[in-house]
Amino acid sequence: MVSIPLSLSIGVVVLHAMGFSLNQLSIAGFVLALGLLVDDSIVVTENIARRLREGLTPRDAAIAGVEEINIAVIGCTATLLLAFLPIMALPEAAGAFVRSLPLAVVATITASLVVALTIIPFMAAHLLPKSAQGHSNALLDGVMGVIHNLYRPALHFALMHPRKTVFAGLAGFVLSLGLIPSLGFSLFPENDSPYFLVEVQTPQGSAVSETDRAVRYVDQVLSEYPDIEWRFSNSGRGNPQIFYNEIPPEQISNVGQVYARFHEWHRTEGMAKIEEIRARLDQYAGARINLRRFTNGPPIEAPIAVRVSGADLAAVTELAAAVELIVRETPGTRDISNPMAERLIDLDLNINEGAAALRGVPAGAVDQNLRIAVGGAQVSQFRDPTGDAFPVVLRAPREDAMPLSDLSRLYVWNGQGGALPLSDISNPQMEAGPASIDRVDRERTATVSAYTQSGYLISAVTADVAERLEAISLPAGYTISFGGQAEAQERSFSGLGPAIMIAIFGILAVLLLEFGSFAVMTVVAFVIPFGIMGGLIALWIGGESLSFTAIIGFIALIGIEIKNSILLVEFANQMRARGRRWRKRSSARAKCGSCRFC
């Protein structure tokens, strides 16, 4: 119990010194380390207790126990550290996002090694009861009985049929690799919490009252479900930041949000309920309503995002419409958004710059006069007897809105002090244009985004969309690329390959230095495929995908699973070095396996 608070406190100090805070991932790192940091102390204490049961004094048992196991403990900890250290150097936003997790594990595990080899033997020599010499206890006897009755016969059978056992294990590993296509890949798993968010967006330029009408409809629909515990609504702006990777929208009249929580969350029933709510929200006309759950990881624009880039805005709009149609026809997509499809009515003055220059009209004079005529300009202030001041605004006479035909009666002053009709140098017309023009790398870009329906993997739907987009013939100078999760996944997974190779070769180097034999190194590392097999089966049973965090877990698993192999092989080597003789090799291996299992 001493190693837990000491190691965790040292880890927190190191984390603070490195400039990290206690957040969701760093705490997850400490929780993960909690199950690992006690391993060294348990192994050392168990070895000392075993020497006590053999009849040694507490002091001699502590010295002999540490001398017997210190190399193995150091090797085990080194393999763990080499599994987590490459994760600290992962690139891009996903690497920065998870960096506090491996740092917390590395700092805590290193501290646990120091505690296990110094403080734990000292305390064991003074605190372990002397009455334990040559004796066991009821609990240990029960555990040993299970080992003798179950584990040892199974181990004996495997040792009697080594080739069959190895072939069966490798066959299971190869078969488990067939689960990878069905698991699929993702960046980060969906947050398994009862909270969800409903985003409401009305057409550009809509009044807050219209947005509020849509938000109230959403609130009314949610109120009809008794298992939704509470709701929090906003119209004309987004909610405050309610999740660590959610960036609230600015105060805009056509945006609203409803934040809600289920009383309890059960994945199967909950997703069915969410699909039912989505179907009802889709019945509202005049607003785009998107119900979504929170996802882990750094923020992305949308799970599926297709970018169309080019110079001419009309061509980009046409290509974006074709992309939108393909995405909409792809199975598994929902809530498709194409910003180029949202058109605004703009006033295009169509100024003849050559004619304006010949007549002496200065640059900007037309815009200035039109702004004064339509919007008005403050020319003075009126102060009433009570001292309140009111602005005096000069504008063209009109009742409510100025008709387009009235612009022909406006005059523009030239540089010589003369006035000429606006119609002489301009042909005002109302034209439709995109609501917004975005640029990526200084190039005009339209991003068609979409979400996935329940039961569909984002990577599979994205691959389907990419295959369908190959049918589009692109003009010269125009490109189609993927953003969203596909882009983030490509950048994040690109750093995992080197991290895996560094972890594997670093661990193999430690094994080679510790045992000095390629054969023994191969035996110890042979456990890696079986750990991967167990991880893939666990993901398949749990219905999870091969996400960024799952692959990080596999990297860490390499160090964790080799730890047990090191202890077993090191113990067998020590028994051989002491001259222990058994009549049969299988008995020797079974004895070592039973001791290390306990």
N, C-alpha and C positions, 0 to 999 in steps of 0.2 A: 504493500500500500504506500510505502514511502516514495517509491520511484514515480508514482503517478503525479502527485502535486509538485515534486521537485522538477521533473522533466517538463511538465506543462508550464510551470512558472518561468523556467529558463527559455522555453520556446516563445512565450509571450514577450519576454524582454528582447529576444533577438528579432522578433517580428516588428516590434516597435522601433528598434534601432535601424531596421532596414526601411523604415518609412511606410509600413503597411498598417492598416487598422484591423480591428476585429469586425469582419464582415461575414457574409453568408459563406463564402468559400474558405476563408481562413479558419472559421469555426469548424467547417466540414473537415478541413485538414487536421485540426486538433482531435476531432472525433475519430477520424481514421487512424491517427497516430496513437490514440488511446488504446486501440486493440493491438498495436504493434510494440509500443514502448514497454509493455509489461513482459514481453516475450523474453528479453535478455535477463531481466530480474528473475522471472520464473525459472528459466533454465539454470541460472546460477544457484538460486535457492534450492531447487529440486536436486541439483547435483550435490550440494552441501548436505541436504537432508538424507540423501541416499548414502553418502559416506558416513553420516551419523548412524544410520541403521546398520552399517557394516561394523560398527564398534569403535570408530575413531572419536577422539575428544572434540568438542566444538571448535577449538582453535585449529587443530590439525585437519578437521573436516573442512573448515572454511578455506584453508590454504590449499589443500589437495583438490577440493572441488573447483576452485578458480583456476589452478594450474591445469587441470584436466580439460577445462572447457573454454578458456580465454581465447585461444586461437579460433575456435569455431564461432564463438560469439562475435568476435571482431569481423570475421569473414561474413557472417550472416548480416551484420549491420552494414558492412561495406556494399554488399549486393543490394540491400534496400536503398541505400543512399544513391548508388549508381542507377537505380531504376527511377528515382524521383528527380535527380539533378538535371537530366536533359529536358524534363518538362518545364523547368524554370526558364529555359532559353527558347521556348516556342515563340515564333514571330506573330505579327499581326494583332488585331484587337482581341481575338479569342485567346491568344497566348498571354497577353497582358491581363485579360479578364480572370484567368485561372492561376496566375503566378503566385498569389498568396497561399494557395492550397499546398503545392509542393514545398514552398518555403517553410510553412508551418510544420509539415511532416519532417523535413530534413533537420530543422533546428531541434525539434522535440526528440527524434530518434537518436541524434548525436548526443543530446543531453542524457538520454536513457542509457546509452552505452557507458558513459562516464559514471553514472550512478550505479549501474549494475556491477561494474568492476572495482568500485572503490567503497561506496557507502554500504551497499547490500552485503558484501562479505563481512565487513566490520560489524554490522548489526546482527548478522546471522551468528557470528562467533559469540556474541554476548547475550542474545535474546532467545535463540533456539533452546528449548528445554533439554537438559542433559539426560532426562529420563527417556529421550527418544533414541538413545544409543542402543542399537541392536534390536529395536522394536519398530513396529509399524502402527497403523491405526485402522479403525473399522472402515472408514471411507476409502482409504487407499487399498485396503484388502478387497473391498467391493469392486473398485475400478480394475485392479489386477485380475480379479476373477473374470470380469467381462473380457479383458484382453486375452486371457488364457483360453476362454471358452469360444470366443468369436474371432478375434483378430488373428491369433496365432495359428489356428487351423487354416484360415483363408490364406495367410502368408505362407504357411508350409505347403499348401497345394500349389500356390504360384511358383514357389521355389523348386518344387518337384517337376513342374512343367514350364520352364522358363521361355522356351520359344513360343509355345501356344499363348502364354500370357502376354508376351511382347507383341506378337502379331495381332492378338485380339485388341490390345490397347491402341495400337497404331491404326487398326481398321476403324475403331470407334472415333479416333481423331479425324481420319480422312472423311468419314461419313458426316461428322459434325461440321466440316467445312461446307458441306452442301446446304447448311442453314443460312449461310451468309446472304445469298440472293433473296431469300424470303425475309430476312431481317431488314435488309435495306440500310441505307446510310442517312444520317441527319446531322445537323450541326450541334444543336443542343436539344435535349428532351423537353417536352411540354411540362410546364409547372403543374404538379398534381395537387392543386389547391382548390377550394370551393369558390374562389373569386373569379369574376369575369367582367368584361367591359363591353358596352354597346356604344358604338360610334355612330353619330348621326351627322349627315352632311346634306344640306339643301343646295340648290343651284347657286352659283356665284351671284352676289348682289342681293340675295334674299334678306328680308328684314328679320330681326331677332324674333318677332312674333311668329313668323312662319316656322322658324327653327324650333321655337318653343312648343309649337303645336305638334311637331313630329316627336320631340322629346317626351311630351306628355302622353302621346300614344304609346311609346315604348314603355313608359312607367306604368301605364294602365295595364298593358299586356303582362308585364312582370308581376303586377300586384295580384293577378288571378292565379298565381302559383303559390300555394301555401308553404312549399319547401324552400322558397326564396326568403331568407331571413330579413334582409333589409336592402334598401336601394338609396343611391345618392346621385342626384341629377344636376346638370349644369346646362344652360342654354347661352349661346353667344361666346362660349369659351370652353376649354377643357377642364377636367378635374385637376386638383393639385396632384403633384407627383405621388402616385399610389403604388408604384412598383419600381424597383431599382433601375430597370432598363426602359421605363416608359417616360418619354419626353412629352409633357403636356403641350397641346397646341396653343398658339397665341389667341388673344381676344379677337375673334372674327365672328361676324353676325350669322354666318351660315354653318357654324360648327356647334355641336352639342355632344354630350357624353352622359351615359348612365352607368354607374359603378354599382355592382350588386354582388351578393354572396348567398350561396346555398347554405342551408342549415347544416347539412352533411353532404360529403362528396363521395359517391361511389362511381367508379369510372364508367361502367357499362350503363347503369341507369341514368347517370348524370349526362353522358353524351347523347343518349336518346332524348332526354328532356331538352337539351340545348338545340338539337335538330328540330324538335317540335316548335320551340320558341322562334327559331330562325324562319321556319315556314310561315308563321303568323306575322312576323315583322316584314317579310317580303311582300305582304299584301298592301302595305302602305305605299301610296303613289306620291311622287313628288319629292322623294328624299332617298338617299343612299344610306341604308342602315346595315351595319356590320357588327355582328356579335362574335367576339373572339375571346379566347382564354389567353392567359399570360404564358410566355415562353421564357426559358432561361437563356443566358448568354448576353453578349453585347447587342445593342439595338440595331435592327435592320429595317429597311423601308417596307418590305413585305416578304412573305415566304417565297413567292414567285414574282419576279420582276424582269421584264424584257425591255431592253433599251434600244430604241431606234434612233440613230444619229445620222445627220447629214446637213448640208448647207441650206437647201431650199426648204422653207417651212411648209409649203404646200405638198411637196413630195414626202416630207416626214409625216405629215398628217395622213396622207393616203396610205403609207406603209404601216403607220400605227393602227389604222382602221383594219387593215388586213391581219395584223398580228392579234388585235383584239378579237376578231372573228375566230381565229384559230384557237386562241386560248379559251374562248367561250365554248367551243365545240369539244374541247379536250375533257374526257371524263375525270371527275374529281375536283374540278375548279369551281369556285364560287366567288361572289363579290368582286367581279372584274372591274377595274377602273382604268379608263383611258382619258388622261387630261386633255388630249387634243379633241376629244368628242364634245367637251364642254365649251360652247361657243358664247362669246359675249358680243353685243352690238356696240360697235365703236363708230365714232364720227371721223371719217377720213376727209380732210380738207382738200386734198388733191391740188396743192399749191403749185402753180407754174413758176418755178424759181427764176427762170430766165426772164419772163415778163415782169416779175416783181423787181428784179434787179434793174431792168431798163427803165422802170418808172420810179426808181429811187426809194423803194420800200425797204427799210433796213431789216436785217435778219431778226426774227423773233417778234416783229411788230404785229403780224397777223395773229400769232398765238396770244400775245398780250391783249390786243383789242377784243378777241373772242372770249378770253377769260373774264375780262371786265363786263362784257355784254351779257354773258350767261351766268357767271358766278357772282359778279359784282366786285367792287373794290371799295374799301373804307377810305372816305375822303375827309371825314371830320367826326366830331363828337357833339352830342347834344346833352346838356346837363339841365335837369329839371330843378325846380325850387328846393327840393329835398336834398339835392346834391348827388343824386344818382346819374351816372353817365351812360348814354346809349350811343352806339356807333351809327354813323350816317353812311349808308352804302349806296354807291352809284352803280346802276345796271340798266340794261335795256328794258323798256316797258313790256310787260307780259302779264298774263293772268296766272297760269300755273306752270306750264312747261312751254318753252319757246319752240314753235314749229320750225322745221328745217327750212321752210320757205322764207322765214323772217331773216335768215342769214344773208339773203341777197340784198337786203336794205341796209346792211352795215357798211360803214366806210372805214378806210384805213388811211392814216396820214403817212405821207412820204417825207423824204429828207428836205424837200424844198418848202414844206409847210402846206402843201396841197392835199386834198382828200380825193380818193378814188374809190369806186364801189368795190367791195370784196369780190363780187362776181366777175370782175375784169381779170383777176389773177388767180381765182380759185373756183373749184367746182365741188362743193361739199356733198358727200354721200354717206349714207349709213351702210356699214359693212360688218359682216360677222368675222370675228377673229378668235384665236385661242384664248382661254381664260388665263393661261400662264405660259411662259416660254422658259424652259429650263435649259441649262448648259452643263455638259460634262466634259471636262478637259477643253473648255472654250468652244465646244461644238454643240449646236442645237440638238437637243435630245428630247424625245418623248418616251416616258416610261410607262408601259402597260403592266399593271400589277394585279395580282390575284391571290386569293387564299385557297386552302384545300378543304374539301369536305371531310367529315369524320370517316375514319377507316382508310384514308388514302395517305401514303407516305409522300412527303414533299419531294424527295429526290426522284421517286418514280414518276410523279406527275410532271416534274421539270424535264426529265428525260423524254417523256412522251411529247411534251410541247416542243422541245428542241428537234425531235424527229419530224414533227409536222411542219415546223418552220422552214425546213430544207426545201419545201415546195415553192417558197417565195423567191422570185427572181429579183435580185437587188440591182438597182442602177449603179453605175460607177460612182464611187465616192460615198456610198451609203453603207452602213454596217448595222448588224443586229447582234447584240450581246446580252448576256444575262447578268443581272444584279441580284439583290436580295440574298437569300440563303445560299444559292448556288455559288455566287461570287465569294461570300464569306467562307463557305465550306472549302472552296478551292484554295483560298489563301491559308486557311487554318490547317487543313490536312497536308498541305505541302511541307509543313515543318514537322509533321509527325514521323515521316519516313526516316530522316536523319536522327530524330530522337530515339526511335526504336532501335536503329542500328548502333547508336552510341551506347544505349542501355545494354543491349545484348553482348556486344564486344567488351564493354567494360566489366560486365559480370563474369564473362568467360575469362578475362585476364585475371580477375581476383581469384577465381577458382584455380587457375593454372598456377598462380603464385602460392596459393595456400597448400595445394596437394602435390604440385610439382610433377604432375602426370597428365598427359592428354587423355588417357583411358579413364582415369578417375574423374577428370573434368567432364568427359562425355557422359559418364554414369550420372553425375549430379545434375547436369543440364538436361538429361533425358526427361525430366519431369515437366518441362515447359509445355510440350504439346498437350499433355493431359490437363494442365491448368487451363489452357486456351479452350479445350474441348468442354470443360465444365462451365466456363464463362459463356460460351456460345449457347449451350443448352439452357443456362439460367436466363439469358436474354430472351430466348425463344419461349420459354415457359412464362416469363413475365410480360410478354408482348411488347418488348422494347426493341428499339433499333440500334444499329451500331453508330452511336453518336460520338461526338468529339470527346465527351467525358467518359464514355464507355471504353474508347480506345486508350485514353489515359489510364483507366482502370486496368486494362490488360498490360500496359507497360509496367505499372506498379506491381501487378500480379506476378510478373516474371521474377522480381526480387523477393516477393513474399514466399512463393512456392519453393524457390531454391533454398530458402532458409532451412526448411525441414530436412531437405536432402543433405545439406552440409552437416547438420547435427548428427544425422544417422551415419553418414560415411566417416566423419571424423571420429565418432565413438567406436566404430568398428576398427578403424586404423589404430586407435589407442589400445584396444583390447589385443590386437595382434602384436603391437609393439611391446606389450607387457608379457608376452609369451603365453597368453591364454590359449589353451588347446581344446578343441572340441572334436569329438569323433567324426562328426559330419559337418560339411560346410553349411548345409541348410540349417542345422541346429544353431550354428554360430550366427548366421544372418537373422534367424528368427529371434534369437536372444537379443541381439542389438536392436532389432525393430521393436520388440516389446519394451525394452528399457527406454528408448527414445520416444515411443508412443505415449508412455506414461509421463 
